[in-house]
Amino acid sequence: MKVLDLFAGIGGFTLGLERAGFETVAFCEIEPYAQKVLKKHWPGVPIYDDVRQLTAERLAADGIGVDVITGGFPCQDISAAGRQAGIDGERSGLWSEIARLIGELQPRYAIMENVTNLISGDRGRWFGRVLRDLAEIGYDAEWHCIPASAIGAHHHRDRVWIICYQRGVLLENTRHRKWRDAESHFRGKDTSKEWQRDTNKTERSSEIMADSNCERGRGRDSERQDAKDAWQSSILTRKHARRMGAWDVEPDVGRVANGVPARSHRLKCLGNAVVPQIPELIGRAIMEFEDDRNTAL
């Protein structure tokens, strides 16, 4: 199946889906450094640089047909760490461009990824908006929160994955539901609860350290000193967490050696990338469903 990879970054979606038998026929990515990475590893695949200007007519004129649309659309306005501007924010509002392209291209499937706060933000209204937009253009959707730890990564990185299909394509009653139960398809036990317990412990440790610093009169001289103390506490807390066997929320990429060319760009790309094994899992489930449906026909 042919994939249009929106907000492609360094190609995490494409890498995973290629392993499942998909073919990416076009990227859309606006960041110049990420474009360089895509050009290096997929030299023959065209890259469009602005999702707002990409249309079905333009793709048809370039001879590009699409069966699947993917997109990890921007999370800055949705993330709990941001200002909570929401699904209509300047960046996360680009969701509407994905919905527009799904409506124009009518792909067989669409796969989206974002932070889990998309589901709960504004009492569920943000996610309700996503589902309403999909319903209005003729698509049903299913979703599940799959952390990177479910596929063996040593950090949590919980994300919501949304799989959309044209109304009438019934996945609910088939046996191809692997993406809904990703954790059960990998080695080892589910460590999410243990991770949460250890996280609570380390957060409490950080609070205790901060209190003791104040009692000794440290951290009161200036905001700079406060920031320094907080940074040192976080380093000690991370070391304590590793000794306790806890997993970081996100991968620790700060140890990349100084002097590496384009270091800041690389770190940004890594932070924005999806874990390829999860789209691979979803892609394999879709391919199995398609194979069985074709056999039945």
PyMOL commands that set and color helices and strands:
alter all, ss='L'
color gray80, all
select helices_A, chain A and resi 12-19+32-41+51-53+56-61+92-105+117-136+148-151+178-185+192-215+223-243+263-272+277-296
alter helices_A, ss='H'
color red, helices_A
select strands_A, chain A and resi 2-6+23-28+47-48+68-71+109-115+139-147+158-166
alter strands_A, ss='S'
color yellow, strands_A
deselect
rebuild
show_as cartoon
